[in-house]
Amino acid sequence: MIRTMETSDWGRVKEIYEQALLWGGATFETACPDYREWDRSHAGSCRLVAERDGQVVGWAAIRPASPREAYRGVAEVSVYVDEACQGQGIGTQLLRALCRESERSGYWSLYAAIFASNKASISMHRACGFREIGYRERIAKDRFGIWRNTIMMERRMPE
């Protein structure tokens, strides 16, 4: 079941994000922010969780690309799935629902910066209508000190 994220979901959202931090293949971040910081940096709408048997197993949210008015409809996508549930289509369901929700909320462009080595995420984004718009070579080092390349992907909303 996909539903709107509630503040009470933060514990599981944080656990799932921390799994990605330990794995090191999905984010340049080195620590999970506290809820107040996370809440401030993400759009108030377009926060979703996937729930299975009463437990949150994945989440998706958007972060505005810029505070400038001209970019108010552009946002960066985040999708994370509990490692025990990956490969089951949960991320794709979350991303599709997030695309629909973002359209209803007035967003016209979603983008993602994905590690080039994260083939599953690239495939998932393609399946949800994202296209590759760029490649950034050795853009930054991950938490292990390894240079990473990223693929920039974008989904434009229908006119």
C-alpha positions in Angstrom: 0.0 0.0 0.0 1.3 3.5 -0.9 0.1 6.3 1.4 1.1 9.8 2.5 4.0 9.8 4.9 3.2 10.8 8.5 5.5 12.3 11.1 5.1 9.0 13.0 6.7 7.2 10.1 10.0 9.0 10.6 11.6 6.2 12.7 11.3 3.7 9.8 12.1 6.3 7.1 15.3 7.1 9.0 16.2 3.3 9.4 15.7 2.8 5.6 17.8 5.8 4.8 20.5 4.7 7.2 20.7 1.3 5.3 21.5 3.3 2.2 24.2 5.3 4.1 25.8 2.0 5.2 25.7 0.5 1.7 27.2 3.6 0.2 25.8 3.1 -3.3 22.9 5.6 -3.3 23.9 8.9 -1.6 26.8 11.2 -1.0 25.4 12.0 2.5 27.3 10.6 5.4 24.7 10.9 8.1 20.9 11.0 8.4 19.6 14.4 9.4 17.2 14.7 12.3 13.5 15.0 11.4 13.4 18.8 11.7 16.3 19.3 9.2 14.8 16.6 6.8 11.3 18.2 7.1 12.7 21.7 6.3 14.6 20.5 3.2 11.8 18.5 1.6 8.5 19.7 0.0 5.6 19.6 2.4 3.6 17.6 -0.1 4.7 14.6 -2.1 6.0 12.5 0.8 5.0 8.9 0.4 5.6 5.6 2.1 5.1 2.0 1.0 3.6 -0.2 3.7 3.5 -3.9 3.9 1.8 -5.8 6.7 1.6 -2.6 8.7 5.3 -1.7 8.4 6.9 1.0 6.3 9.2 -0.7 3.8 10.0 2.2 1.5 9.6 5.9 1.1 9.8 8.6 -1.6 9.9 12.4 -1.3 10.9 15.5 -3.3 13.2 18.4 -2.5 12.7 21.7 -4.2 15.5 22.4 -6.7 15.8 26.1 -5.8 14.0 28.6 -3.6 13.7 31.0 -6.6 10.2 31.4 -7.9 11.1 30.5 -11.5 12.0 27.0 -10.3 9.0 26.4 -8.0 7.9 23.4 -10.2 11.3 21.7 -10.3 12.3 19.1 -7.6 14.8 16.4 -6.9 13.5 12.9 -6.2 14.5 10.5 -3.4 13.3 6.9 -3.3 14.6 4.4 -0.8 13.4 0.8 -0.1 14.3 -1.4 2.8 17.1 -3.7 1.7 15.1 -6.8 2.6 12.4 -5.7 0.2 14.4 -4.5 -2.8 13.9 -6.0 -6.2 10.1 -6.5 -5.6 8.9 -3.4 -7.5 8.2 -1.3 -4.4 10.5 1.5 -5.6 8.8 1.6 -8.9 5.4 1.8 -7.3 6.6 4.6 -5.0 8.2 6.6 -7.9 5.1 6.2 -10.1 2.9 7.4 -7.2 5.3 10.3 -6.5 5.1 11.4 -10.2 1.3 11.5 -10.0 1.3 13.3 -6.7 3.9 15.9 -7.9 1.8 16.6 -11.0 -1.2 17.3 -8.8 0.9 19.6 -6.7 2.1 21.7 -9.7 5.6 20.3 -10.3 6.5 20.1 -14.0 10.0 18.6 -13.8 11.5 16.0 -11.5 15.1 15.1 -11.6 17.4 12.6 -10.0 21.2 12.4 -9.6 22.0 8.7 -9.5 25.4 7.0 -9.0 26.3 5.5 -12.4 27.0 2.2 -10.7 23.4 2.0 -9.3 21.9 0.2 -12.3 18.7 -0.8 -10.5 17.9 2.8 -9.7 18.6 3.9 -13.3 16.3 1.2 -14.6 13.6 2.1 -12.2 13.7 5.8 -13.2 13.6 4.9 -16.9 10.6 2.6 -16.3 8.8 5.7 -14.7 9.5 8.0 -17.7 12.8 9.5 -16.7 15.4 10.1 -19.4 19.1 10.6 -19.1 20.1 14.3 -19.5 23.7 14.3 -18.3 26.7 12.5 -16.9 28.9 14.0 -14.2 32.3 12.4 -14.0 34.1 12.2 -10.6 31.6 14.8 -9.3 32.3 14.0 -5.6 33.7 11.4 -3.2 31.4 9.0 -1.4 31.7 8.4 2.4 34.4 5.8 1.7 36.5 8.4 -0.2 35.8 6.9 -3.6 35.2 9.2 -6.6 31.7 8.7 -8.0 30.1 9.5 -11.4 26.5 10.4 -11.5 23.8 10.1 -14.2 21.4 13.0 -14.2 17.8 11.9 -15.1 14.7 14.0 -15.6 11.0 13.4 -16.1 9.0 16.3 -17.6 5.3 16.3 -16.8 2.9 16.2 -19.7 1.8 19.6 -21.1 
